[in-house]
């Protein structure tokens, strides 16, 4: 079963930049569990662009909108931002919980786990 692990941050953490040395032991543990994964840190929310379609019009807000820096938004309805993600292929939720609970980001951030709709 595939799960998305969202690393969520309130924007106050300094762990959003640079390489986390705690990641290597976690990667070793994930390999031991036989879990396939793909993940990455994400650039800050201030660099995001939001797209919505309303009444047939594409509305874009965020950095770089209108050819300049700044822009209006983004307008996510949350205080937190997603600062990283992992897509993991695990046998079941228990393994996904172990993978998320052992991730170094769990020490600094909340990790939301969501199962994919399987085709």
N, C-alpha and C positions, 0 to 999 in steps of 0.2 A: 504494500500500500504506500502511496506517495503522500508525504506531508510537507507543508510549507511551514518553516519556522521563521517567524518575524521577530527580529531583535528590535525592541521598542525603547526609545530614549526620550527624556523630557527636554533634551537640548543642552543640559548643563554638564554632561560628561565630557571629559577630555580623552576618552578612549575611542572616540570616533575617528581619530587620525592616527597614522602610523601602524606598524605591525605589532600585534599582540604576541609576546613570546609564549603565552599560555596556550596558544593555538596548536602547537606541535604535538603535545601529549594528547590533546583532544582528537586530532586527526589520527593518531596512532590507535586510540580507543575505538573510533568509528570504523577503522579498518579491521580491528579485531572482531567487531560485531558483524562484519560483512555488510555494512550499510553503504549503499551508493549514495553520493551526495554531490551537490554543486551549490556553491554559495559565494557571497561577496559582501563587502561593506558597500554602503551607498553614500553618495555625496550628500551634503547637508540639505535639509528641507528648503533652505533659502535659495537653493539652485534648482528647485523643482518647477515644473510647468504642469498646470492642470488643464485638462480638456473636458468640456461638457458640450452636449448638443441640446439646445432648447429651442423649440418652435422652428426646427430646421436650420438654425444658425449654430455654427461651431464657435463656442466661446473659449478663448484661451487666456489664461492668466499665469503670471509668474515671471521669472528672470528671462530677459531677452525678448519679451513680448514687445512688439512695436519697434524692434530694431535697437533697443537700448537695454541698459542694465536696470534692475529693479522690477518694474512692472507692478501689477496689482495682484498680490497673492503670493503663493497659492492659497486656496481657501479650503484646506482639509478641515473636516469637522472634528478635530482632536487636538488636545494639548501635546500629545506625544508625537514623535516622528519615527518612522521606520528607518533604522540606521544600518541594517544589514539583513541578510536572509540566507537560509539554507533550504534547498529542496532535498529531502531525504527519502529513500526507498527502503522502508522497514517492514519487517514481518507483521507488526501490529503496533497499536498505540503504546503498549508497554515499552517496546524498544524505542519508539519515537520519544517517549518521556525520558528514558535513560540518556539518549543522545542529547536532547535539549537540556536536561539537568546537569550534564557534564560539560556543556559548552562553556567556555570561559566568559562569554557575554552574560550568562545567567548570574554571574557575580555582580554585574554592574547594571544590567538592564532586565526588563521583563521580556520573556520569550513567549509569544503566542504561537500555538500549534494548530494548524488547520489541515484536515484531510482534503485531498483532491477528490472530485467526483471521478470515479473510475469509469472509463468507457466500456 
